[in-house]
Amino acid sequence: MMHFEIWQWAMAAAGAFLIGLSKTGIGGIGLFAVVIFASLMPPRESVGVVLIILLAGDLVAISVYRRDADWGHLLRLFPWAGLGVIIGAVATGMLPDALMRVLLGAIVVALTIAQAIRSWRAPAADALPRWLGPVAGLFAGITTMIANAGGPPMAIYLLAARLPKITFIGTTAWFFLAINLFKVPFSYSLGMITAGSLWLSLRLAPFAILGALLGRRLVSGMNQRVFEGIVLALTLVAGLRLLLG
């Protein structure tokens, strides 16, 4: 594991804080943390470091929102997300990272635009499309395995399901705790998690925990429509970031 200068430690701590904040506040913020870590170290190492930090934030999120999940939606998503993780693990060893980012970014942008149009045309009446759960779950699994970027597909699905903001966050918390734990053996076998990366993750985890503890305060007083708008905007930015590299 590379040795950091002071400014690099500061950036890494800020990234870990944003990861925690995304777990109990606005989920889209987390992708900016992924970008920070990818700029500080090689991509494969950054994915492994971020995964353990994510799990620290997941544990705090579960402690805060453990009673707020919609398990009906989770049970629809889990099998597809698990399959997506397996596909992502295989793709990580076979396909160029640049190609995968472009493909996944295009999918996220398309889903985001479709959800925005759907919200504007029928703000309260549309039924949840049957195909959206499998598609969102599958691509959430693929993107989270490749780049810890599974939030955008998940956000699109939960926005389409029109969950209240607290249920949205609680459902997301349980989803990513389960999926991130499922990813650990794959990440280890692919060399993404090493003794060095684990050491770095554990040193940064307290910043993620602090961010997660503050996230609830951030979101508790936020208007539902404002919350949905912010999530949709950050999801679009995340998709464009993947698409443009």
N, C-alpha and C positions, 0 to 999 in steps of 0.2 A: 504494500500500500504506500502510495506516495506521501511525502512529508509536506505538510501545508505551511505556508507563510501565515502571518497573523491575519491579513486581509482575506485569505482563503478560508481560515477558520471562521471568520465573521460571516462570510457568505454562506458557508455550510450551516452555521447555527441559524441564520435567517431562513434558509431553506427548510431546515427541520422544524422551525417554528411555524412556517407556513403550512407544512404538512399537517401538524397538529391542529392548526386553525381550520384547515379544510375538513377535518374529520368531524368536528362538532359545529361548524359554522357554514361557510359557503364552499361547497366541494370543489368548484372549478379552480380555486386558488392553488390547489395542490399541484396542478400541472406546471405552474411557474417554478415550483420547487424542483420538479423533475428536470426542468431546463437548467436551473442553477447547478445541480449536481452533475449534469452531463457536460457542463462547461468547465468543471473543476477536475474531472478525471475521465479516463476512457469509458465509453458508453457501457460496456459489459460490466465493469466494476461499479459504475454508478447505479445500475439497476439493482445489484445485490445490496449495496449500502442503503439505498432508499427503501427496499422491501422491509428490512428489519425496523427502520424508523417508522414506516407505515404501520407495522404491527403494534408498535408502542402507542401510536395515536389511536389505532383501532380499539385497543383495550380500554383506553380512557373513554372513547365514544360509547362503547358498550356499557360502561358503568353509568354513563349519564343518560343514555337513551334506550336502555335494555328493554323497557316495556312499550316502546313506541313503534316497533316494526310491524309491517303488514306481511305476515307469513304466507299468505296466499300468493302474493307476488314473488316472494323469495323462492317458494317451492317451484314456481314456474321457471324461474331464472337459473337456479342452481345447476340442473343437469346440462343445460346449454353452455353455461359459463365454464363448467368443468371440462366439457369437450373443447371449448375455446382455449383453455389453458394448455391442454395436450397438443392441440394444433399449433399454438404459439411456441411451445417448447420445440416441436419438430421444425417449425419454420425458422426459429432462431439459429438452428444449426445448418440450415440449407439455403435460405433466401438472403439476398443482400438487405442490410438494414434499411438502406435508402428506399428500395422498392417497397418494402413493407410499410414504411412510414407514409409514403405517397398513397398507397392503396387504402390504408386505414384512415388517413386524413380525409380522403375523398368521401369515404363512407360516412364519417362523422359529420362533415359539412352538409352532405345531402340529407342526412337524418335531421340535423338541426334546422335546416331551411324548411323541411317538410313539417316539422313540429310547430315552427313559427307560423306557417300558413294555416295549419290546422287550428291553432289557438285563436288566430284572428278571425277565421271564418265561422267557428262554432265554439265560443268560449266555454260552454258548459254541457253540450249535448252529445258530442260524438262518442261512440263506443270505442273502447280500446281495440285497435286492429289485432287480430289473432296472430298475425305473422310477426308483430313487433317484439313480443317476448323472446321467441327463439333467436331472432336477428340481434337484438340488443344483448341478450345473454351471451351468445356466441362471440360477438365482437368485443364485448367487455372482457371476456376471458382471454381472447387473443391479444388485445392491446395491453392488458395488464401484465400478461406474461412477457411480452416483448419489451415494453417500455414503462411499466407501472402507470399506464395511461388509460385505465379502464373506466374512469369516471364519466367521460362524455357519453358513451353508449348507454350507461346506466342512468345518467341524468335524463336523457331523451325519453327512455321508457317511463321513468317515474313521473316526469312532467306530463307525459301523455296520459298516465293513469290518474292525474290530478290529485295526488296525495297532499294533504296538509303539510306545511313545511316541517313540523316536528316529526311526523310520520315518515316523510321523505328522508330526513337525516337518519332516523332510527333504522329504517329499512336499509339504507346505504351502509350504515355502520355494521350491521350483522352480515350483509352480503360480502363486504370486503374483508372482514375478519376471517370468515370461512374461506374465501377464495385466496387470500394472501397466505394463510396457513397451508392450503393445498399446493400453492406454488413453491413452498420452501424446498422440498426434495428435488423438484425439477431444477430450480435455480442452483442448488448445490451441485447437482450432477453436471450442469452446464458450466461450472466454474464461476458463476456470478457471485456466490457466497463463499468467502474464504475466511481464514482466521483473521487476516488483516482487515477485510471489509467489515467483519463482525465487530472487531475492536473499535473501528471508527463509528459504526452505527450506534454502539452502546454509549459512546462518549457524547453523541449528538442527541440521543433519545430524550434526555431531560428537557431539551428545548421543544421537542414535539409534544411532550406531555404538558408543558406550560401553555403552548398554543392551543391544545385541545381543551384545557381548562378554561381558557378565555373565550373560546368559540361560542359556547352556549349564550354568553352575555351578548355577543355580537348579533346573534340571530333572533333572540327571544322577543325583541320589540319590533322586529321588521315586518312590514306589511306583506301579506301573502303574494300579491301581484308583483311587488318590488322584488321579493325573493325569487320568484319564478323568472322574472326578467333578467336578474343578475346571473342566475344559473344558466339561462339560455345564451346570454351574451358571452359568458366565460367558456361555455361549451363550444361556441362558434370559434372563438379565438384559439381554443385548444385544437380544434380540427384543422384550422388554417395553419397552425404551428406545425402539426404533423405533416400536412400536405406540402408546405413550402420548405420544410426542413430547417 
